[in-house]
Amino acid sequence: MAKNLKGLVKNFGEENPDVKNDLADEIRELNKRISELEKTLSVLTQPFMDLSKTTGKYLKLTGLLLEYGGLTPDLIFPEIKDPISKEIVRVLIDRSEQNISQITELVRSKRGTASRRIIREKIEELTEKNIVQKHQKRSRYAYSITEEVIKKWLQILGFNI
């Protein structure tokens, strides 16, 4: 279409040079307006693109909740078969920076029973597997989920960070 207009301008402009210049100016102005409209359209559609991504993540999360009945450590670590270790991971996801006694109490409140010695052993195993990390907090050690676990969790939820 642009070739046709240019050809028309060329043929018409041979007879009247002022008309040729006016048409060329109008074509430039139309191209400028089209470019501005494309930019505006791009800006206006961006929120809809963002909404689409968010909706996709929400639907993925809803699917996980329906399929598994909640966001459980089983989704991230199917290799953890031991129910006490699974409960420790759940506890540390809910409450980070807990010491052995606190973790034991939280596991006991969910399971009914929990031995401090067994909780310590399971935490050591989880630390070796790089699921739990140990760090000094005042005069005691505190435990939390590792950065890798948090990244895996976020990936499952659809947040690739």
DSSP file (Angstrom, degrees, kcal/mol; ACC not computed):
  #  RESIDUE AA STRUCTURE BP1 BP2  ACC     N-H-->O    O-->H-N    N-H-->O    O-->H-N    TCO  KAPPA ALPHA  PHI   PSI    X-CA   Y-CA   Z-CA
    1    1 A M     >        0   0    0      0, 0.0     4,-2.3     0, 0.0     5,-0.2   0.000 360.0 360.0 360.0 -38.7    0.0    0.0    0.0
    2    2 A A  H  >  +     0   0    0      2,-0.2     4,-2.7     1,-0.2     5,-0.2   0.883 360.0  51.8 -63.3 -37.7    2.9    2.4    0.8
    3    3 A K  H  > S+     0   0    0      2,-0.2     4,-2.9     1,-0.2    -1,-0.2   0.915 108.8  50.6 -63.3 -42.6    4.3    1.7   -2.7
    4    4 A N  H  > S+     0   0    0      2,-0.2     4,-2.5     1,-0.2    -2,-0.2   0.917 111.9  47.1 -61.1 -43.3    1.0    2.5   -4.3
    5    5 A L  H  X S+     0   0    0     -4,-2.3     4,-3.0     2,-0.2    -2,-0.2   0.916 112.8  48.9 -64.6 -42.8    0.8    5.8   -2.3
    6    6 A K  H  X S+     0   0    0     -4,-2.7     4,-2.9     2,-0.2    -2,-0.2   0.913 112.1  48.7 -63.7 -41.0    4.4    6.7   -3.2
    7    7 A G  H  X S+     0   0    0     -4,-2.9     4,-2.8     2,-0.2     5,-0.2   0.914 112.5  48.2 -63.3 -42.1    3.7    5.9   -6.9
    8    8 A L  H  X S+     0   0    0     -4,-2.5     4,-2.9     2,-0.2     5,-0.3   0.912 113.0  48.1 -63.2 -43.7    0.5    8.0   -6.8
    9    9 A V  H  X S+     0   0    0     -4,-3.0     4,-3.1     2,-0.2    -2,-0.2   0.912 112.7  49.1 -63.2 -42.3    2.4   10.8   -5.1
   10   10 A K  H  X S+     0   0    0     -4,-2.9     4,-1.3     2,-0.2    -2,-0.2   0.952 116.2  41.1 -62.8 -50.0    5.2   10.6   -7.7
   11   11 A N  H  X S+     0   0    0     -4,-2.8     4,-0.6     1,-0.2     3,-0.3   0.924 121.6  41.8 -64.8 -43.5    2.9   10.6  -10.6
   12   12 A F  H >X S+     0   0    0     -4,-2.9     4,-1.5    -5,-0.2     3,-0.8   0.874 111.2  56.9 -70.8 -36.4    0.6   13.3   -9.2
   13   13 A G  H 3< S+     0   0    0     -4,-3.1    -1,-0.2    -5,-0.3     7,-0.2   0.737  93.0  67.9 -70.3 -22.6    3.5   15.3   -7.9
   14   14 A E  H 3< S+     0   0    0     -4,-1.3    -1,-0.2    -3,-0.3    -2,-0.2   0.858 107.9  40.0 -63.5 -32.6    5.1   15.6  -11.4
   15   15 A E  H << S+     0   0    0     -3,-0.8    -2,-0.2    -4,-0.6    -1,-0.2   0.842 133.8  19.7 -82.5 -34.1    2.2   17.7  -12.3
   16   16 A N     X  -     0   0    0     -4,-1.5     4,-1.7     1,-0.1     3,-0.5  -0.819  61.3-172.1-141.6  96.7    2.0   19.7   -9.0
   17   17 A P  H  > S+     0   0    0      0, 0.0     4,-2.0     0, 0.0     5,-0.2   0.798  86.8  57.9 -61.8 -31.6    5.1   19.7   -6.7
   18   18 A D  H  > S+     0   0    0      2,-0.2     4,-2.2     1,-0.2     5,-0.1   0.894 106.3  48.9 -65.7 -39.2    3.3   21.4   -3.8
   19   19 A V  H  > S+     0   0    0     -3,-0.5     4,-2.8     2,-0.2     5,-0.2   0.895 108.5  54.5 -66.2 -39.8    0.7   18.6   -3.7
   20   20 A K  H  X S+     0   0    0     -4,-1.7     4,-2.3     1,-0.2    -2,-0.2   0.928 110.1  45.7 -59.7 -45.9    3.5   16.1   -3.7
   21   21 A N  H  X S+     0   0    0     -4,-2.0     4,-2.4     2,-0.2    -1,-0.2   0.897 112.7  50.9 -65.1 -41.1    5.2   17.7   -0.7
   22   22 A D  H  X S+     0   0    0     -4,-2.2     4,-2.3     2,-0.2    -2,-0.2   0.918 111.6  47.2 -63.8 -43.1    1.9   18.0    1.1
   23   23 A L  H  X S+     0   0    0     -4,-2.8     4,-2.4     2,-0.2    -2,-0.2   0.899 111.4  50.9 -65.7 -39.8    1.1   14.3    0.5
   24   24 A A  H  X S+     0   0    0     -4,-2.3     4,-2.3    -5,-0.2    -1,-0.2   0.908 110.7  49.4 -64.0 -41.3    4.6   13.2    1.7
   25   25 A D  H  X S+     0   0    0     -4,-2.4     4,-2.5     2,-0.2    -2,-0.2   0.912 110.9  49.8 -63.1 -42.4    4.2   15.3    4.8
   26   26 A E  H  X S+     0   0    0     -4,-2.3     4,-2.6     2,-0.2    -2,-0.2   0.888 109.6  51.1 -64.5 -38.7    0.8   13.7    5.5
   27   27 A I  H  X S+     0   0    0     -4,-2.4     4,-2.5     2,-0.2    -1,-0.2   0.918 110.7  48.6 -64.7 -42.4    2.2   10.2    5.0
   28   28 A R  H  X S+     0   0    0     -4,-2.3     4,-2.3     2,-0.2    -2,-0.2   0.917 112.1  49.5 -62.2 -42.4    5.0   11.0    7.5
   29   29 A E  H  X S+     0   0    0     -4,-2.5     4,-2.4     1,-0.2    -2,-0.2   0.901 110.8  49.5 -63.7 -41.0    2.5   12.3    9.9
   30   30 A L  H  X S+     0   0    0     -4,-2.6     4,-2.6     2,-0.2    -2,-0.2   0.907 110.3  50.5 -65.2 -41.0    0.3    9.2    9.5
   31   31 A N  H  X S+     0   0    0     -4,-2.5     4,-2.3     1,-0.2    -2,-0.2   0.904 110.6  50.1 -62.0 -40.8    3.4    7.0   10.1
   32   32 A K  H  X S+     0   0    0     -4,-2.3     4,-2.2     2,-0.2    -2,-0.2   0.922 111.8  47.5 -63.2 -44.3    4.2    8.9   13.2
   33   33 A R  H  X S+     0   0    0     -4,-2.4     4,-2.6     2,-0.2    -2,-0.2   0.896 110.6  51.5 -64.5 -41.1    0.6    8.6   14.5
   34   34 A I  H  X S+     0   0    0     -4,-2.6     4,-2.3     2,-0.2    -1,-0.2   0.919 109.9  50.2 -62.2 -42.7    0.6    4.8   13.8
   35   35 A S  H  X S+     0   0    0     -4,-2.3     4,-2.0     1,-0.2    -2,-0.2   0.916 111.3  48.2 -61.8 -43.4    3.8    4.4   15.7
   36   36 A E  H  X S+     0   0    0     -4,-2.2     4,-2.5     1,-0.2    -2,-0.2   0.886 110.7  51.6 -64.7 -39.1    2.4    6.3   18.7
   37   37 A L  H  X S+     0   0    0     -4,-2.6     4,-2.7     2,-0.2    -1,-0.2   0.889 108.1  51.8 -64.8 -39.1   -0.7    4.2   18.6
   38   38 A E  H  X S+     0   0    0     -4,-2.3     4,-2.1     2,-0.2    -2,-0.2   0.909 111.0  47.6 -63.5 -41.6    1.3    1.0   18.6
   39   39 A K  H  X S+     0   0    0     -4,-2.0     4,-2.2     2,-0.2    -2,-0.2   0.925 113.0  48.3 -64.3 -44.4    3.3    2.3   21.6
   40   40 A T  H  X S+     0   0    0     -4,-2.5     4,-2.5     1,-0.2    -2,-0.2   0.912 110.7  50.8 -62.3 -43.1    0.0    3.2   23.4
   41   41 A L  H  X S+     0   0    0     -4,-2.7     4,-2.0     1,-0.2    -1,-0.2   0.888 108.8  52.1 -61.9 -39.5   -1.5   -0.1   22.6
   42   42 A S  H  X S+     0   0    0     -4,-2.1     4,-1.0     2,-0.2    -1,-0.2   0.914 111.1  46.6 -62.8 -43.2    1.5   -1.9   24.0
   43   43 A V  H  < S+     0   0    0     -4,-2.2     3,-0.3     1,-0.2    -2,-0.2   0.894 112.9  50.1 -65.8 -40.1    1.3    0.1   27.3
   44   44 A L  H  < S+     0   0    0     -4,-2.5     4,-0.4     1,-0.2    -1,-0.2   0.826 110.9  47.9 -70.2 -31.3   -2.4   -0.6   27.6
   45   45 A T  H  X S+     0   0    0     -4,-2.0     4,-1.7    -5,-0.2     3,-0.4   0.661  90.5  83.2 -84.9 -14.7   -2.1   -4.3   27.0
   46   46 A Q  H  X S+     0   0    0     -4,-1.0     4,-2.4    -3,-0.3     5,-0.2   0.898  87.6  52.6 -58.0 -45.2    0.7   -4.8   29.5
   47   47 A P  H  > S+     0   0    0      0, 0.0     4,-2.5     0, 0.0    -1,-0.2   0.868 108.5  52.1 -60.0 -33.4   -1.6   -5.0   32.6
   48   48 A F  H  > S+     0   0    0     -4,-0.4     4,-2.0    -3,-0.4    -2,-0.2   0.861 108.5  50.3 -69.8 -34.5   -3.6   -7.7   30.9
   49   49 A M  H  X S+     0   0    0     -4,-1.7     4,-1.9     2,-0.2    -1,-0.2   0.917 112.0  47.6 -66.7 -42.8   -0.5   -9.7   30.2
   50   50 A D  H  X S+     0   0    0     -4,-2.4     4,-2.4     1,-0.2    -2,-0.2   0.908 111.2  51.1 -63.4 -42.3    0.5   -9.4   33.9
   51   51 A L  H  X S+     0   0    0     -4,-2.5     4,-2.7     1,-0.2    -1,-0.2   0.881 106.9  54.3 -62.2 -38.8   -3.0  -10.4   34.9
   52   52 A S  H  X S+     0   0    0     -4,-2.0     4,-2.1     2,-0.2    -1,-0.2   0.913 109.2  47.4 -62.4 -42.9   -2.8  -13.4   32.6
   53   53 A K  H  X S+     0   0    0     -4,-1.9     4,-2.1     2,-0.2    -2,-0.2   0.926 113.4  48.0 -64.0 -44.7    0.5  -14.6   34.3
   54   54 A T  H  X S+     0   0    0     -4,-2.4     4,-2.5     1,-0.2    -2,-0.2   0.907 110.7  51.0 -63.6 -42.3   -0.9  -14.1   37.8
   55   55 A T  H  X S+     0   0    0     -4,-2.7     4,-2.6     1,-0.2    -1,-0.2   0.898 108.2  52.9 -62.7 -40.4   -4.1  -16.0   36.9
   56   56 A G  H  X S+     0   0    0     -4,-2.1     4,-2.0     2,-0.2    -1,-0.2   0.907 110.5  47.0 -61.1 -42.1   -2.0  -18.8   35.5
   57   57 A K  H  X S+     0   0    0     -4,-2.1     4,-2.5     2,-0.2    -2,-0.2   0.892 111.4  51.5 -66.7 -39.7   -0.1  -19.0   38.8
   58   58 A Y  H  X S+     0   0    0     -4,-2.5     4,-2.6     1,-0.2    -2,-0.2   0.914 110.0  48.9 -63.2 -42.9   -3.3  -18.9   40.8
   59   59 A L  H  X S+     0   0    0     -4,-2.6     4,-2.4     2,-0.2    -1,-0.2   0.879 110.4  51.2 -66.0 -37.1   -4.8  -21.7   38.8
   60   60 A K  H  X S+     0   0    0     -4,-2.0     4,-2.2     2,-0.2    -2,-0.2   0.933 111.4  47.7 -63.5 -44.8   -1.6  -23.8   39.3
   61   61 A L  H  X S+     0   0    0     -4,-2.5     4,-2.4    96,-0.2    -2,-0.2   0.913 111.7  50.0 -61.9 -44.0   -1.8  -23.2   43.0
   62   62 A T  H  X S+     0   0    0     -4,-2.6     4,-2.4     1,-0.2    -1,-0.2   0.899 109.3  52.3 -61.8 -41.3   -5.5  -24.1   43.1
   63   63 A G  H  X S+     0   0    0     -4,-2.4     4,-2.7     2,-0.2    -1,-0.2   0.905 109.4  49.0 -61.3 -42.2   -4.7  -27.3   41.1
   64   64 A L  H  X S+     0   0    0     -4,-2.2     4,-2.8     2,-0.2     6,-0.6   0.911 111.0  50.1 -63.4 -42.0   -2.1  -28.3   43.7
   65   65 A L  H  X S+     0   0    0     -4,-2.4     4,-1.5     1,-0.2    -2,-0.2   0.908 114.7  43.9 -63.9 -41.1   -4.5  -27.6   46.5
   66   66 A L  H  < S+     0   0    0     -4,-2.4    -2,-0.2     2,-0.2    -1,-0.2   0.904 117.8  44.4 -70.0 -40.8   -7.2  -29.7   44.9
   67   67 A E  H  < S+     0   0    0     -4,-2.7    -2,-0.2    -5,-0.2    -3,-0.2   0.904 129.5  22.5 -71.7 -41.6   -4.8  -32.5   43.9
   68   68 A Y  H  < S-     0   0    0     -4,-2.8    -3,-0.2    -5,-0.2    -2,-0.2   0.469  98.8-119.9-108.7  -3.5   -2.9  -32.8   47.2
   69   69 A G  S  < S-     0   0    0     -4,-1.5     2,-0.2    -5,-0.3    -4,-0.2   0.689  84.3  -8.3  73.1  17.0   -5.2  -31.3   49.7
   70   70 A G  S    S-     0   0    0     -6,-0.6     2,-1.1    -5,-0.1    -2,-0.1  -0.795  94.4 -65.7 147.3 172.5   -2.7  -28.6   50.6
   71   71 A L        +     0   0    0     -2,-0.2    -6,-0.1     3,-0.0    -2,-0.0  -0.795  64.5 171.0 -92.9 100.6    0.8  -27.6   50.0
   72   72 A T    >>  -     0   0    0     -2,-1.1     3,-1.6     1,-0.1     4,-0.5  -0.703  49.6-112.1-111.1 159.9    2.8  -30.3   51.7
   73   73 A P  H >> S+     0   0    0      0, 0.0     4,-3.3     0, 0.0     3,-0.5   0.723 109.6  77.7 -60.9 -19.9    6.5  -31.2   51.8
   74   74 A D  H 34 S+     0   0    0      1,-0.2     6,-0.1     2,-0.2    -3,-0.0   0.813  87.3  59.1 -59.9 -28.9    5.6  -34.3   49.7
   75   75 A L  H <4 S+     0   0    0     -3,-1.6    -1,-0.2     1,-0.2    -4,-0.0   0.882 117.0  29.8 -67.0 -38.0    5.4  -32.0   46.7
   76   76 A I  H << S+     0   0    0     -4,-0.5    -2,-0.2    -3,-0.5    -1,-0.2   0.859 132.5  30.2 -89.3 -39.5    9.0  -30.9   47.0
   77   77 A F    ><  +     0   0    0     -4,-3.3     3,-1.6     1,-0.1    -1,-0.2  -0.641  55.4 161.0-125.4  73.6   10.5  -34.0   48.6
   78   78 A P  T 3  S+     0   0    0      0, 0.0    -1,-0.1     0, 0.0    -4,-0.1   0.730  76.0  69.0 -64.3 -17.4    8.8  -37.1   47.6
   79   79 A E  T 3  S+     0   0    0     -3,-0.1     2,-1.0     1,-0.1     3,-0.2   0.684  76.4  90.5 -74.9 -16.8   12.0  -39.0   48.7
   80   80 A I    <   +     0   0    0     -3,-1.6    -3,-0.1     1,-0.2    -1,-0.1  -0.705  46.6 162.2 -81.6 106.0   11.2  -38.1   52.4
   81   81 A K        +     0   0    0     -2,-1.0    -1,-0.2     4,-0.0    -2,-0.1   0.717  41.0  99.2 -95.2 -25.3    9.2  -41.1   53.5
   82   82 A D     >  -     0   0    0     -3,-0.2     4,-2.1     1,-0.1     5,-0.2  -0.490  64.1-149.2 -70.3 122.2    9.5  -40.7   57.2
   83   83 A P  H  > S+     0   0    0      0, 0.0     4,-2.0     0, 0.0    -1,-0.1   0.815  96.1  54.2 -64.0 -30.1    6.4  -39.0   58.7
   84   84 A I  H  > S+     0   0    0      2,-0.2     4,-2.3     1,-0.2     5,-0.2   0.923 108.7  48.1 -69.9 -42.6    8.4  -37.3   61.5
   85   85 A S  H  > S+     0   0    0      1,-0.2     4,-2.3     2,-0.2    -1,-0.2   0.903 110.8  52.0 -62.8 -40.7   10.8  -35.7   59.0
   86   86 A K  H  X S+     0   0    0     -4,-2.1     4,-2.3     1,-0.2    -1,-0.2   0.907 109.9  49.1 -60.7 -41.2    7.9  -34.5   56.9
   87   87 A E  H  X S+     0   0    0     -4,-2.0     4,-2.6     2,-0.2    -2,-0.2   0.873 108.1  53.5 -68.2 -36.5    6.4  -33.0   60.0
   88   88 A I  H  X S+     0   0    0     -4,-2.3     4,-2.5     2,-0.2    -1,-0.2   0.928 109.5  48.4 -62.0 -44.7    9.6  -31.2   60.9
   89   89 A V  H  X S+     0   0    0     -4,-2.3     4,-1.9     2,-0.2    -2,-0.2   0.924 111.5  50.0 -61.9 -43.7    9.8  -29.7   57.4
   90   90 A R  H  X S+     0   0    0     -4,-2.3     4,-2.2     1,-0.2    -2,-0.2   0.930 110.9  49.9 -59.0 -45.1    6.1  -28.6   57.8
   91   91 A V  H  X S+     0   0    0     -4,-2.6     4,-3.0     1,-0.2    -2,-0.2   0.917 112.0  47.1 -60.2 -45.2    6.9  -27.0   61.1
   92   92 A L  H  < S+     0   0    0     -4,-2.5    53,-0.4     2,-0.2    -1,-0.2   0.760 109.3  54.0 -73.7 -23.8    9.9  -25.1   59.8
   93   93 A I  H  < S+     0   0    0     -4,-1.9     3,-0.2    -5,-0.2    -1,-0.2   0.901 115.4  40.7 -70.4 -41.0    8.0  -23.9   56.8
   94   94 A D  H  < S+     0   0    0     -4,-2.2     2,-0.4     1,-0.3    -2,-0.2   0.901 132.7  19.7 -71.2 -41.5    5.4  -22.5   59.1
   95   95 A R  S  < S-     0   0    0     -4,-3.0    -1,-0.3    -5,-0.2     3,-0.2  -0.916  74.6-163.9-137.4 106.5    7.9  -21.2   61.7
   96   96 A S        +     0   0    0     -2,-0.4    48,-0.2    -3,-0.2    -3,-0.1  -0.315  67.0  39.9 -80.9 168.9   11.5  -20.6   60.8
   97   97 A E  S    S+     0   0    0     46,-0.5     2,-0.3     1,-0.2    47,-0.2   0.922  76.9 154.4  60.6  50.1   14.3  -20.1   63.3
   98   98 A Q  B     -A  143   0A   0     45,-2.0    45,-2.8    -3,-0.2    -1,-0.2  -0.842  35.6-137.2-109.0 146.1   13.2  -22.8   65.8
   99   99 A N     >  -     0   0    0     -2,-0.3     4,-2.7    43,-0.2     5,-0.2  -0.416  37.3 -92.8 -91.3 176.7   15.5  -24.6   68.2
  100  100 A I  H  > S+     0   0    0     41,-0.4     4,-2.8     1,-0.2     5,-0.2   0.904 125.1  50.0 -57.4 -45.4   15.2  -28.4   68.9
  101  101 A S  H  > S+     0   0    0      1,-0.2     4,-2.3     2,-0.2    -1,-0.2   0.916 112.3  47.1 -62.3 -43.3   12.9  -27.9   71.9
  102  102 A Q  H  > S+     0   0    0      2,-0.2     4,-2.4     1,-0.2    -1,-0.2   0.915 112.9  48.5 -64.8 -42.7   10.5  -25.7   70.0
  103  103 A I  H  X S+     0   0    0     -4,-2.7     4,-2.8     2,-0.2     5,-0.2   0.919 110.5  52.3 -62.8 -42.9   10.5  -28.0   67.0
  104  104 A T  H  X S+     0   0    0     -4,-2.8     4,-2.7    -5,-0.2    -2,-0.2   0.924 110.7  47.4 -59.5 -45.5    9.8  -31.0   69.4
  105  105 A E  H  X S+     0   0    0     -4,-2.3     4,-2.3     2,-0.2    -1,-0.2   0.907 112.9  48.2 -63.0 -42.3    6.9  -29.1   70.9
  106  106 A L  H  X S+     0   0    0     -4,-2.4     4,-1.1     2,-0.2    -2,-0.2   0.906 114.0  46.0 -67.0 -41.2    5.4  -28.2   67.6
  107  107 A V  H  X S+     0   0    0     -4,-2.8     4,-3.0     1,-0.2     3,-0.5   0.917 112.2  52.0 -66.0 -41.7    5.7  -31.7   66.2
  108  108 A R  H  X S+     0   0    0     -4,-2.7     4,-2.8    -5,-0.2    -2,-0.2   0.898 105.7  54.7 -60.5 -41.0    4.2  -33.1   69.4
  109  109 A S  H  < S+     0   0    0     -4,-2.3    -1,-0.2     1,-0.2    -2,-0.2   0.796 116.8  37.4 -65.8 -26.1    1.3  -30.7   69.1
  110  110 A K  H  < S+     0   0    0     -4,-1.1    -2,-0.2    -3,-0.5    -1,-0.2   0.829 129.0  29.8 -91.9 -36.4    0.6  -32.0   65.6
  111  111 A R  H  < S-     0   0    0     -4,-3.0    -3,-0.2    -5,-0.1    -2,-0.2   0.664  97.6-124.1 -99.2 -19.3    1.4  -35.7   66.1
  112  112 A G  S  < S+     0   0    0     -4,-2.8     2,-0.3    -5,-0.4    -4,-0.1  -0.114  88.0  43.6  98.9 -37.7    0.5  -36.2   69.8
  113  113 A T        +     0   0    0     -6,-0.2     2,-0.3     2,-0.0    -2,-0.1  -0.981  56.8 163.0-138.8 152.3    4.0  -37.6   70.6
  114  114 A A        -     0   0    0     -2,-0.3     2,-0.4    -3,-0.1    -6,-0.1  -0.828  25.2-141.5-167.9 130.6    7.6  -36.6   69.8
  115  115 A S     >  -     0   0    0     -2,-0.3     4,-2.6     1,-0.1     5,-0.2  -0.812  12.4-141.9 -96.1 132.9   10.9  -37.5   71.4
  116  116 A R  H  > S+     0   0    0     -2,-0.4     4,-2.3     1,-0.2     5,-0.1   0.886 103.5  53.0 -60.0 -39.2   13.5  -34.7   71.5
  117  117 A R  H  > S+     0   0    0      2,-0.2     4,-2.1     1,-0.2    -1,-0.2   0.920 111.0  45.0 -63.1 -44.9   16.2  -37.3   70.8
  118  118 A I  H  > S+     0   0    0      2,-0.2     4,-2.8     1,-0.2     5,-0.2   0.897 111.3  53.0 -68.4 -39.9   14.4  -38.5   67.6
  119  119 A I  H  X S+     0   0    0     -4,-2.6     4,-2.5     1,-0.2    -1,-0.2   0.923 109.1  50.2 -60.1 -43.2   13.7  -35.0   66.5
  120  120 A R  H  X S+     0   0    0     -4,-2.3     4,-2.2    -5,-0.2    -2,-0.2   0.929 111.3  48.3 -60.4 -45.6   17.4  -34.1   66.8
  121  121 A E  H  X S+     0   0    0     -4,-2.1     4,-2.1     1,-0.2    -2,-0.2   0.923 112.6  47.9 -61.4 -44.7   18.4  -37.2   64.8
  122  122 A K  H  X S+     0   0    0     -4,-2.8     4,-2.5     1,-0.2    -1,-0.2   0.882 110.2  52.1 -65.5 -37.8   15.8  -36.4   62.0
  123  123 A I  H  X S+     0   0    0     -4,-2.5     4,-2.2    -5,-0.2    -1,-0.2   0.897 107.7  52.1 -65.8 -39.0   17.0  -32.8   61.9
  124  124 A E  H  X S+     0   0    0     -4,-2.2     4,-2.1     2,-0.2    -2,-0.2   0.912 110.3  48.5 -62.1 -41.7   20.6  -34.0   61.5
  125  125 A E  H  X S+     0   0    0     -4,-2.1     4,-1.5     1,-0.2    -2,-0.2   0.918 112.2  48.5 -62.8 -43.6   19.5  -36.2   58.6
  126  126 A L  H  <>S+     0   0    0     -4,-2.5     5,-2.8     1,-0.2     6,-1.3   0.830 109.7  53.0 -67.0 -31.5   17.6  -33.3   57.0
  127  127 A T  H ><5S+     0   0    0     -4,-2.2     3,-1.4     4,-0.2    -1,-0.2   0.902 106.9  51.7 -68.7 -41.1   20.6  -31.1   57.5
  128  128 A E  H 3<5S+     0   0    0     -4,-2.1    -2,-0.2     1,-0.3    -1,-0.2   0.826 108.5  51.8 -63.3 -31.8   22.8  -33.6   55.7
  129  129 A K  T 3<5S-     0   0    0     -4,-1.5    -1,-0.3    -5,-0.1    -2,-0.2   0.389 116.1-118.1 -84.9   3.1   20.3  -33.6   52.8
  130  130 A N  T < 5S+     0   0    0     -3,-1.4    19,-0.2     2,-0.2    -3,-0.2   0.837  86.5 112.4  61.3  36.8   20.5  -29.8   52.6
  131  131 A I  S   <S+     0   0    0     -5,-2.8    15,-2.0     1,-0.3     2,-0.4   0.739  77.4  34.8-100.2 -36.9   16.8  -29.4   53.5
  132  132 A V  E    S-B  145   0A   0     -6,-1.3     2,-0.4    13,-0.2    -1,-0.3  -0.916  72.7-152.7-119.0 144.5   17.4  -27.8   56.9
  133  133 A Q  E     -B  144   0A   0     11,-3.2    11,-1.9    -2,-0.4     2,-0.4  -0.926   5.3-146.3-119.6 147.8   20.1  -25.5   57.9
  134  134 A K  E     +B  143   0A   0     -2,-0.4     2,-0.3     9,-0.2     9,-0.2  -0.905  24.0 164.7-112.5 135.0   21.6  -25.0   61.4
  135  135 A H  E     -B  142   0A   0      7,-2.3     7,-3.2    -2,-0.4     2,-0.3  -0.994  40.9 -96.0-149.6 154.9   22.9  -21.6   62.6
  136  136 A Q  E     -B  141   0A   0     -2,-0.3     2,-0.4     5,-0.2     5,-0.2  -0.507  34.6-179.7 -72.7 129.8   23.8  -20.0   65.9
  137  137 A K  E >   -B  140   0A   0      3,-3.7     3,-2.0    -2,-0.3     2,-0.2  -0.913  63.7 -55.1-132.7 105.2   21.0  -17.9   67.5
  138  138 A R  T 3  S-     0   0    0     -2,-0.4    -1,-0.0     1,-0.3    -2,-0.0  -0.466 119.9 -20.8  58.5-123.5   22.2  -16.4   70.8
  139  139 A S  T 3  S+     0   0    0     -2,-0.2    -1,-0.3    -3,-0.1     2,-0.2   0.458 131.9  58.2 -94.8  -0.1   23.5  -19.3   73.0
  140  140 A R  E <  S- B   0 137A   0     -3,-2.0    -3,-3.7    -5,-0.0     2,-0.4  -0.746  84.3-105.2-123.1 169.9   21.5  -22.0   71.1
  141  141 A Y  E     - B   0 136A   0     -2,-0.2   -41,-0.4    -5,-0.2     2,-0.3  -0.767  31.0-161.1 -93.6 142.5   21.3  -23.4   67.6
  142  142 A A  E     - B   0 135A   0     -7,-3.2    -7,-2.3    -2,-0.4     2,-0.4  -0.889   5.0-146.7-120.0 154.9   18.3  -22.6   65.5
  143  143 A Y  E     +AB  98 134A   0    -45,-2.8   -45,-2.0    -2,-0.3   -46,-0.5  -0.926  21.2 161.7-125.0 145.4   17.0  -24.4   62.4
  144  144 A S  E     - B   0 133A   0    -11,-1.9   -11,-3.2    -2,-0.4     2,-0.2  -0.949  45.0 -81.1-151.1 170.3   15.3  -23.2   59.3
  145  145 A I  E     - B   0 132A   0    -53,-0.4   -13,-0.2    -2,-0.3   -14,-0.1  -0.507  53.2-110.6 -74.4 144.0   14.6  -24.4   55.8
  146  146 A T     >  -     0   0    0    -15,-2.0     4,-1.9    -2,-0.2     3,-0.2  -0.287  21.8-111.8 -74.2 161.9   17.5  -23.8   53.3
  147  147 A E  H  > S+     0   0    0      1,-0.2     4,-2.4     2,-0.2     5,-0.2   0.853 117.5  58.1 -59.4 -37.5   17.4  -21.3   50.5
  148  148 A E  H  > S+     0   0    0      1,-0.2     4,-2.3     2,-0.2    -1,-0.2   0.888 105.3  49.5 -62.4 -39.6   17.3  -24.2   48.0
  149  149 A V  H  > S+     0   0    0     -3,-0.2     4,-2.6     2,-0.2    -1,-0.2   0.912 110.0  50.7 -66.0 -42.4   14.1  -25.5   49.5
  150  150 A I  H  X S+     0   0    0     -4,-1.9     4,-2.5     1,-0.2    -2,-0.2   0.911 110.2  50.1 -62.6 -41.8   12.5  -22.1   49.4
  151  151 A K  H  X S+     0   0    0     -4,-2.4     4,-2.2     2,-0.2    -2,-0.2   0.919 111.0  48.8 -62.6 -43.4   13.4  -21.8   45.8
  152  152 A K  H  X S+     0   0    0     -4,-2.3     4,-2.3     2,-0.2    -2,-0.2   0.924 111.1  51.0 -60.3 -43.8   11.9  -25.2   45.0
  153  153 A W  H  X S+     0   0    0     -4,-2.6     4,-1.7     1,-0.2    -2,-0.2   0.926 110.8  47.7 -59.8 -46.8    8.8  -24.2   46.9
  154  154 A L  H  <>S+     0   0    0     -4,-2.5     5,-3.2     1,-0.2     4,-0.5   0.858 109.4  54.1 -64.7 -35.7    8.4  -21.0   44.9
  155  155 A Q  H ><5S+     0   0    0     -4,-2.2     3,-0.9     3,-0.2    -1,-0.2   0.902 106.2  51.9 -65.2 -40.7    9.0  -22.8   41.6
  156  156 A I  H 3<5S+     0   0    0     -4,-2.3    -1,-0.2     1,-0.3    -2,-0.2   0.880 109.3  50.5 -61.5 -36.7    6.2  -25.2   42.4
  157  157 A L  T 3<5S-     0   0    0     -4,-1.7    -1,-0.3    -5,-0.2   -96,-0.2   0.571 124.5-106.8 -78.2  -8.7    3.9  -22.2   43.1
  158  158 A G  T < 5S+     0   0    0     -3,-0.9     2,-0.9    -4,-0.5    -3,-0.2   0.595  81.0 126.1  95.8  12.0    5.0  -20.8   39.8
  159  159 A F      < -     0   0    0     -5,-3.2     2,-1.2    -6,-0.1    -1,-0.2  -0.834  42.3-164.4-105.4  96.4    7.2  -18.0   41.0
  160  160 A N              0   0    0     -2,-0.9    -8,-0.1     1,-0.2    -5,-0.1  -0.676 360.0 360.0 -85.5  99.6   10.5  -18.5   39.2
  161  161 A I              0   0    0     -2,-1.2    -1,-0.2   -10,-0.2   -10,-0.1   0.370 360.0 360.0-109.5 360.0   12.9  -16.3   41.2
